[in-house]
Amino acid sequence: MNSWPKTFLPAIASEFLIPPLHLQTRQGDRVFNQSDIRMYVCGITPYDATHLGHAATYLTFDLINRYLQAQGKAVAFVENVTDIDEPLLERATRDRVDWKALAADQIALFESDMSALRILPPNFFVPATSVMDLVSIAISKMKANGFVYEVDSDLYFDVSPFLQMLPISVEEALSVFSERGGDPLRQGKRHPLDPVLWIANRDDEPGWESVHGFGRPGWHIECCVISLRYLLGAEFLEPTQSDFLIDVQGGGSDLIFPHHFMSAAQAQALTGKPFSFSFVHTGMVGLDGEKMSKSKGNLVFVSKLLQSGVDPMVVRYALLDGQYDEDRMWRSELLTKATIKVERVRSALSRMEVAPTKTVIQEIISALSNNLNTKGCLSALDSWTTATELGETGGEAGELSRALDLLLGLAL
């Protein structure tokens, strides 16, 4: 599938020191010294428009992508689309529309939102429906390795050998698993946390022919297969010399369990290698003191903001004004504040004489290198803006403008 159009990345002078990127992850401090980076980010299930929680997540990995490329690293970036899953089918049934048409409509809207926010597109933007043959091959390999069993024509993954890797307690995992698509109470399973790999066709649901019968894959195996195939190549089931299969597995913190845990376990069952050098998760975005969710009806959609006339750079600035890995609240005041800040920066950049720019660029780089400290970046930019307004000179507006575009994605 074609992704949205590429965004031009300007260069900055080689005199700037761009230190290795440090990210605080559940595995501890991760330092990215690798020359080639393989990054996989879990994409949308296209049954609804892009809300600010999605935007905050994809902005985070855009910053990682931009920073690593600014260092001169080669970044292989893959993102999936879960274009076959229960929420999509349920929404299509509710609205009496074809599920493929619904998915196509929402994917197009997502791409439009990402383009407006200047999110760099992935090298491969892969719908789950395009990898059914690979899913079948992977399941066969796991079956040969002893990780697959059958319950009433459905195929399950035996997760027991990997339970020592659980990021939460078994008791909590059982509760979360039930809430997020799992079936811990199903009779015949070896362990309540075992996830489904292949769902035998039932009712009028869509399905695909395979050696495992007519049906469709479970959620986690899709991302496992897509990440390995498009980051490791056609021979993704063959042994690799790397200590880890990929370098970054990314998504919102709601994916820590079960999705990222299960995908990683299945990848290790396939290859015998640990899945990812780092698991990077973004915090949740709430609204006015409450969790933002479809059930509450309080989602703030990017497309609606843009349709109302909000500058996409204002939306991006507002999302940058928060620590990516912490839960946070969205309030309308953030847009008001961001609008004022963006206009001040634009006004300062339009001057013939501006405050020194090399120092602020280096401060932005240093803040980003330290766990994507975007609030520190904006603080440094705000100080520069104030200095320019007070009449300080000695800088080059174009130099700062290019750096803001390259590193923060702010085209001002």
C-alpha positions as CSV (number, residue, x, y, z in Angstrom):
1,M,0.0,0.0,0.0
2,N,1.3,3.5,-0.8
3,S,1.7,5.8,2.2
4,W,1.3,9.5,2.2
5,P,3.8,11.8,0.4
6,K,7.3,12.1,1.6
7,T,8.3,15.2,3.5
8,F,11.5,17.0,2.6
9,L,14.1,17.0,5.3
10,P,16.4,20.1,5.3
11,A,20.1,19.7,6.4
12,I,21.8,21.5,9.2
13,A,25.4,22.4,9.5
14,S,27.9,19.6,10.4
15,E,29.3,21.7,13.2
16,F,26.3,20.8,15.5
17,L,27.0,17.8,17.8
18,I,24.2,15.3,17.6
19,P,24.8,12.8,20.4
20,P,23.3,9.3,20.5
21,L,19.6,9.0,21.2
22,H,18.8,7.9,24.8
23,L,15.3,6.6,25.4
24,Q,13.9,5.4,28.8
25,T,12.1,2.2,28.1
26,R,10.6,-0.6,30.2
27,Q,14.0,-2.4,29.6
28,G,15.9,0.6,31.0
29,D,17.9,3.3,29.2
30,R,18.4,2.4,25.6
31,V,21.2,4.1,23.6
32,F,21.0,3.9,19.8
33,N,24.5,3.5,18.6
34,Q,23.5,1.2,15.7
35,S,24.2,2.6,12.2
36,D,21.1,1.0,10.7
37,I,17.8,1.2,12.7
38,R,14.8,-1.1,12.1
39,M,11.7,0.5,13.6
40,Y,8.2,-1.0,13.6
41,V,5.2,1.0,14.7
42,C,1.8,-0.5,15.2
43,G,-0.7,1.4,13.0
44,I,-4.4,2.0,13.2
45,T,-7.4,-0.3,13.0
46,P,-9.3,1.8,10.4
47,Y,-12.8,2.0,11.8
48,D,-12.7,5.6,13.0
49,A,-10.8,8.8,12.4
50,T,-7.4,9.8,13.8
51,H,-7.8,11.2,17.3
52,L,-5.2,13.1,19.3
53,G,-4.0,10.0,21.1
54,H,-3.1,8.5,17.7
55,A,-1.5,11.8,16.7
56,A,0.6,12.0,19.8
57,T,1.9,8.4,19.2
58,Y,2.8,8.9,15.6
59,L,4.4,12.2,16.4
60,T,6.7,10.5,18.9
61,F,8.0,8.0,16.4
62,D,8.3,10.8,13.8
63,L,10.7,12.6,16.2
64,I,12.7,9.4,16.7
65,N,12.9,8.9,12.9
66,R,13.9,12.6,12.3
67,Y,16.6,12.5,15.0
68,L,18.2,9.3,13.8
69,Q,18.2,10.5,10.2
70,A,19.7,13.8,11.3
71,Q,22.5,11.7,12.8
72,G,23.0,10.2,9.3
73,K,21.6,6.8,10.3
74,A,19.7,4.6,7.9
75,V,16.2,4.1,9.3
76,A,14.0,1.3,8.0
77,F,10.5,2.2,9.2
78,V,7.5,-0.1,8.8
79,E,3.9,0.6,9.9
80,N,1.0,-1.8,9.6
81,V,-2.8,-1.2,9.1
82,T,-5.0,-3.7,11.0
83,D,-7.6,-3.7,8.2
84,I,-9.3,-6.9,9.4
85,D,-10.3,-7.1,13.1
86,E,-13.4,-7.2,15.3
87,P,-13.8,-3.5,15.8
88,L,-13.8,-2.8,12.0
89,L,-16.3,-5.6,11.3
90,E,-18.5,-4.5,14.1
91,R,-18.6,-0.9,12.9
92,A,-19.2,-2.0,9.3
93,T,-22.1,-4.1,10.5
94,R,-23.5,-1.4,12.7
95,D,-23.4,1.2,9.9
96,R,-24.4,-1.3,7.2
97,V,-21.4,-0.6,5.0
98,D,-18.9,-2.8,3.3
99,W,-16.0,-3.4,5.7
100,K,-13.5,-2.9,2.9
101,A,-15.0,0.5,1.9
102,L,-15.0,1.6,5.6
103,A,-11.3,0.6,5.9
104,A,-10.4,2.4,2.7
105,D,-12.2,5.6,3.8
106,Q,-10.6,5.7,7.2
107,I,-7.1,4.9,5.9
108,A,-7.4,7.8,3.4
109,L,-8.4,10.1,6.3
110,F,-5.5,8.9,8.4
111,E,-3.0,9.5,5.6
112,S,-4.4,13.0,5.1
113,D,-4.0,13.8,8.9
114,M,-0.5,12.4,8.9
115,S,0.5,14.4,5.9
116,A,-0.9,17.6,7.4
117,L,1.0,17.1,10.6
118,R,4.2,16.5,8.7
119,I,4.7,12.9,10.0
120,L,7.3,11.2,7.9
121,P,5.7,8.3,6.0
122,P,7.0,4.7,6.6
123,N,9.1,2.9,4.1
124,F,6.4,0.2,4.0
125,F,2.8,0.9,5.0
126,V,1.4,-2.7,5.1
127,P,-2.3,-3.8,5.5
128,A,-2.8,-7.0,7.3
129,T,-4.9,-8.3,4.5
130,S,-1.9,-8.3,2.2
131,V,0.1,-10.8,4.2
132,M,-2.2,-13.8,4.6
133,D,0.2,-16.2,2.8
134,L,3.0,-15.1,5.1
135,V,0.8,-15.5,8.2
136,S,0.0,-19.1,7.1
137,I,3.7,-19.9,6.6
138,A,4.5,-18.5,10.0
139,I,1.8,-20.5,11.7
140,S,3.1,-23.6,10.0
141,K,6.6,-22.9,11.2
142,M,5.4,-22.3,14.8
143,K,3.3,-25.5,14.6
144,A,6.5,-27.4,13.6
145,N,8.3,-25.8,16.5
146,G,5.5,-27.1,18.9
147,F,3.8,-23.8,19.8
148,V,0.5,-24.3,18.1
149,Y,-2.6,-26.4,19.0
150,E,-6.2,-26.5,18.0
151,V,-9.5,-25.8,19.8
152,D,-12.6,-26.4,17.8
153,S,-10.9,-25.6,14.5
154,D,-9.3,-22.4,15.8
155,L,-5.5,-22.4,16.2
156,Y,-3.9,-21.1,19.4
157,F,-0.4,-20.1,20.4
158,D,1.1,-21.7,23.5
159,V,2.5,-18.7,25.4
160,S,3.5,-20.7,28.5
161,P,7.3,-20.7,27.6
162,F,7.3,-16.9,27.5
163,L,5.3,-16.1,30.6
164,Q,8.5,-15.1,32.5
165,M,8.6,-12.1,30.1
166,L,5.2,-10.8,31.2
167,P,5.3,-7.1,31.9
168,I,2.6,-7.3,34.5
169,S,1.4,-10.0,36.9
170,V,-0.6,-13.0,35.7
171,E,-3.6,-11.8,37.6
172,E,-3.6,-8.4,36.0
173,A,-2.8,-9.9,32.6
174,L,-5.9,-12.1,32.8
175,S,-8.1,-9.0,33.4
176,V,-6.5,-7.0,30.7
177,F,-6.5,-9.9,28.2
178,S,-10.2,-10.2,28.6
179,E,-10.7,-6.5,28.0
180,R,-8.5,-6.3,24.9
181,G,-9.7,-9.1,22.6
182,G,-8.6,-12.2,24.5
183,D,-10.7,-15.1,25.6
184,P,-9.2,-16.4,28.9
185,L,-12.3,-18.4,29.8
186,R,-12.5,-20.5,26.6
187,Q,-12.7,-24.2,27.3
188,G,-10.0,-26.4,25.8
189,K,-7.1,-23.8,26.0
190,R,-3.9,-25.0,27.6
191,H,-3.4,-21.6,29.3
192,P,-6.0,-18.8,29.8
193,L,-3.5,-16.3,28.2
194,D,-2.9,-18.2,25.0
195,P,-3.9,-16.0,22.1
196,V,-5.7,-17.1,18.9
197,L,-3.5,-17.4,15.8
198,W,-6.1,-18.5,13.2
199,I,-9.8,-18.1,13.5
200,A,-11.9,-20.6,11.6
201,N,-14.5,-18.9,9.5
202,R,-17.9,-18.3,11.1
203,D,-21.2,-16.6,10.0
204,D,-20.6,-14.2,7.2
205,E,-17.2,-12.9,8.3
206,P,-14.5,-12.4,5.6
207,G,-12.0,-15.2,5.3
208,W,-9.0,-16.5,3.4
209,E,-8.0,-19.9,2.2
210,S,-5.0,-21.5,3.8
211,V,-3.5,-24.8,4.8
212,H,-5.1,-24.1,8.2
213,G,-8.6,-23.9,6.8
214,F,-10.7,-21.0,5.6
215,G,-10.6,-18.2,8.1
216,R,-8.6,-15.2,9.2
217,P,-5.6,-14.4,11.5
218,G,-5.6,-13.3,15.1
219,W,-4.4,-9.8,16.0
220,H,-0.9,-10.4,17.2
221,I,0.4,-12.7,14.4
222,E,-0.2,-10.0,11.8
223,C,2.2,-7.5,13.3
224,C,4.7,-10.2,14.1
225,V,4.8,-11.3,10.5
226,I,4.7,-7.8,8.9
227,S,7.6,-6.5,11.1
228,L,9.8,-9.5,10.4
229,R,9.1,-9.7,6.7
230,Y,9.6,-6.0,5.9
231,L,12.5,-5.3,8.3
232,L,14.4,-8.6,7.9
233,G,13.5,-9.4,4.3
234,A,12.1,-12.3,2.4
235,E,14.0,-14.9,4.4
236,F,12.5,-13.6,7.7
237,L,12.2,-17.1,9.2
238,E,15.9,-17.8,8.8
239,P,18.4,-17.3,11.7
240,T,19.8,-13.7,12.0
241,Q,23.2,-12.7,13.3
242,S,21.8,-9.8,15.3
243,D,21.2,-10.1,19.1
244,F,17.7,-8.7,18.5
245,L,15.4,-9.1,15.4
246,I,14.6,-5.3,15.3
247,D,15.6,-2.2,17.1
248,V,12.4,-0.4,18.0
249,Q,8.9,-1.7,18.6
250,G,6.6,1.2,19.1
251,G,3.0,2.2,20.0
252,G,0.8,3.5,22.7
253,S,1.1,2.2,26.3
254,D,-2.2,0.4,25.8
255,L,-0.3,-2.0,23.6
256,I,2.3,-3.1,26.2
257,F,0.0,-6.1,27.0
258,P,-1.3,-8.1,25.3
259,H,-0.3,-6.9,21.8
260,H,3.4,-6.2,22.1
261,F,4.1,-9.0,24.5
262,M,2.3,-11.6,22.3
263,S,3.9,-10.3,19.1
264,A,7.3,-10.5,20.6
265,A,6.7,-14.0,22.0
266,Q,5.5,-15.2,18.6
267,A,8.5,-13.7,16.9
268,Q,10.8,-15.5,19.3
269,A,8.9,-18.8,18.8
270,L,9.5,-18.4,15.0
271,T,13.2,-17.4,15.1
272,G,14.6,-18.3,18.5
273,K,15.8,-14.7,18.9
274,P,14.5,-11.9,21.2
275,F,12.3,-9.6,19.2
276,S,13.2,-6.0,19.9
277,F,16.2,-4.0,21.3
278,S,13.7,-1.5,22.7
279,F,9.9,-1.3,23.3
280,V,9.0,2.4,23.2
281,H,5.5,3.4,24.4
282,T,3.7,6.7,24.5
283,G,1.4,7.8,27.3
284,M,-2.4,8.1,26.9
285,V,-4.0,11.4,26.1
286,G,-7.1,12.3,28.1
287,L,-9.6,15.1,27.7
288,D,-10.5,17.6,30.4
289,G,-9.6,15.2,33.2
290,E,-11.2,12.1,31.7
291,K,-9.8,9.2,29.7
292,M,-10.4,9.8,26.0
293,S,-12.3,6.9,24.5
294,K,-14.9,6.1,21.9
295,S,-17.3,4.8,24.6
296,K,-17.3,8.1,26.4
297,G,-17.8,10.0,23.1
298,N,-15.0,12.5,24.0
299,L,-12.5,11.8,21.2
300,V,-10.9,14.9,19.7
301,F,-10.3,14.1,16.0
302,V,-7.4,15.7,14.1
303,S,-9.5,16.1,10.9
304,K,-12.2,18.0,12.8
305,L,-9.6,20.4,14.2
306,L,-8.1,21.0,10.8
307,Q,-11.6,21.4,9.2
308,S,-12.4,24.1,11.8
309,G,-9.4,26.1,10.6
310,V,-6.7,25.1,13.2
311,D,-3.2,25.3,11.8
312,P,-1.7,21.8,11.7
313,M,1.6,23.3,13.0
314,V,-0.3,24.6,16.0
315,V,-1.7,21.0,16.7
316,R,1.8,19.7,16.3
317,Y,3.3,22.3,18.7
318,A,0.6,21.6,21.3
319,L,1.4,17.9,21.2
320,L,5.1,18.6,21.5
321,D,4.3,20.5,24.7
322,G,4.2,17.3,26.8
323,Q,6.5,14.4,27.7
324,Y,5.8,11.6,25.2
325,D,5.9,8.7,27.7
326,E,3.7,10.3,30.3
327,D,-0.1,10.3,30.4
328,R,-1.5,13.8,29.8
329,M,-4.7,15.8,29.4
330,W,-5.8,17.7,26.4
331,R,-7.6,20.9,27.0
332,S,-8.7,23.6,24.5
333,E,-6.4,26.0,26.3
334,L,-3.5,24.1,24.9
335,L,-4.5,25.1,21.3
336,T,-4.9,28.7,22.4
337,K,-1.4,28.7,24.0
338,A,0.2,26.9,21.0
339,T,-1.4,29.4,18.6
340,I,0.2,32.3,20.4
341,K,3.6,30.6,20.7
342,V,3.6,29.6,17.0
343,E,2.7,33.2,15.9
344,R,5.5,34.6,18.1
345,V,8.1,32.2,16.6
346,R,6.9,32.9,13.1
347,S,7.1,36.6,13.7
348,A,10.6,36.3,15.2
349,L,11.8,34.2,12.3
350,S,10.5,36.8,9.8
351,R,12.9,39.5,11.2
352,M,16.0,40.6,9.4
353,E,18.0,40.5,12.7
354,V,17.4,37.7,15.2
355,A,19.0,36.5,18.4
356,P,21.9,34.0,18.2
357,T,20.7,30.7,16.7
358,K,23.5,28.2,17.1
359,T,23.0,27.9,20.9
360,V,19.3,27.3,20.7
361,I,19.7,24.7,18.0
362,Q,22.3,22.8,20.1
363,E,19.9,23.0,23.1
364,I,17.1,21.5,21.1
365,I,19.4,18.7,19.9
366,S,20.5,18.0,23.4
367,A,16.9,18.0,24.8
368,L,15.8,15.5,22.1
369,S,18.7,13.2,22.8
370,N,17.6,13.0,26.4
371,N,14.4,10.8,26.1
372,L,12.8,13.2,23.6
373,N,12.5,16.1,26.0
374,T,10.2,18.2,23.7
375,K,9.2,20.5,26.6
376,G,12.9,21.4,26.9
377,C,13.0,22.0,23.2
378,L,10.0,24.4,23.3
379,S,11.4,26.2,26.4
380,A,14.7,26.8,24.5
381,L,12.8,28.1,21.5
382,D,10.7,30.3,23.7
383,S,13.8,31.9,25.3
384,W,15.2,32.5,21.8
385,T,12.0,34.2,20.7
386,T,11.9,36.4,23.7
387,A,15.6,37.4,23.1
388,T,14.8,38.2,19.5
389,E,11.8,40.3,20.6
390,L,14.1,42.2,23.0
391,G,16.4,43.1,20.2
392,E,19.3,40.6,20.5
393,T,21.1,39.9,17.2
394,G,23.8,37.7,15.8
395,G,21.8,34.8,14.6
396,E,20.5,33.4,11.3
397,A,16.7,32.9,11.0
398,G,17.1,30.4,8.1
399,E,19.4,28.3,10.1
400,L,17.0,27.9,13.0
401,S,14.0,27.5,10.6
402,R,15.7,24.5,8.9
403,A,16.6,23.0,12.3
404,L,13.0,23.3,13.6
405,D,11.8,21.6,10.4
406,L,14.4,18.8,10.5
407,L,14.3,18.0,14.2
408,L,10.8,18.9,15.4
409,G,8.8,18.8,12.1
410,L,7.7,22.4,12.7
411,A,7.5,24.2,9.3
412,L,7.3,27.8,10.4
